[in-house]
Amino acid sequence: MNIFDKSFSPSEAQVRYLDADYVVLRPGTFVRCAITGAPIPLDELTYWNVDRQEAYANAAAAYEAYKRYGIPAAKA
């Protein structure tokens, strides 16, 4: 896949978020921010929540998610 190819079109990836990494389940060029809906290029993905399996565009969006949902319940 060459991004300079005229037939190239960005596509949404499906990702499994882990504690310090993520695994791409379906190839793509970006994921969507759970708060803003903005596309986040995979090479710029920095913020996510493992428990909710959500990506965030920036620290402000991650903080907004924290304010909305709080700290997840402890797993028993």
C-alpha positions in Angstrom: 0.0 0.0 0.0 1.5 3.3 -1.1 0.0 6.5 0.2 1.2 8.3 -2.9 -0.7 6.0 -5.2 -3.8 7.8 -6.7 -6.0 4.8 -5.8 -5.0 5.0 -2.1 -7.9 5.9 0.2 -7.7 6.2 4.0 -9.6 3.5 5.8 -10.5 3.0 9.4 -8.5 0.3 11.3 -9.9 -2.0 13.9 -7.6 -2.1 16.9 -7.4 -4.0 20.2 -6.0 -1.8 22.9 -3.6 -3.3 25.4 -1.9 -1.9 28.4 1.2 -0.4 26.7 0.5 -1.3 23.1 -2.2 -2.1 20.6 -2.8 -4.8 18.0 -4.2 -4.0 14.6 -7.1 -6.5 13.9 -8.1 -5.0 10.6 -5.6 -2.9 8.7 -6.3 0.7 8.1 -4.7 4.2 8.4 -6.6 5.6 11.3 -9.0 5.1 14.2 -11.7 7.4 15.5 -11.6 9.4 18.7 -14.4 8.1 21.0 -15.1 11.7 22.3 -14.7 13.9 19.2 -15.1 11.5 16.3 -11.9 12.9 14.8 -9.7 10.5 12.8 -6.4 9.7 14.5 -3.6 8.4 12.3 -2.3 5.1 13.7 1.2 6.5 13.8 0.0 9.4 16.0 -2.2 7.2 18.4 -1.1 8.0 21.9 -4.2 7.9 24.2 -6.6 5.0 24.7 -8.6 3.2 27.4 -8.0 -0.6 27.6 -11.2 -1.3 29.7 -13.5 0.6 27.3 -11.4 -0.2 24.1 -11.6 3.5 23.1 -9.1 5.8 21.4 -8.7 9.5 22.2 -7.3 12.2 19.9 -5.4 14.0 22.6 -5.1 14.4 26.4 -8.1 16.8 26.6 -10.3 14.1 25.0 -8.9 11.4 27.3 -9.7 13.7 30.3 -13.2 14.3 29.0 -13.8 10.6 28.9 -12.4 10.3 32.4 -14.9 13.0 33.6 -17.8 11.3 31.8 -17.1 7.7 32.9 -14.8 8.0 36.0 -12.5 5.3 37.0 -13.6 1.8 35.9 -14.7 -0.6 38.5 -12.1 -3.1 39.8 -12.3 -6.5 38.2 -12.9 -9.3 40.7 
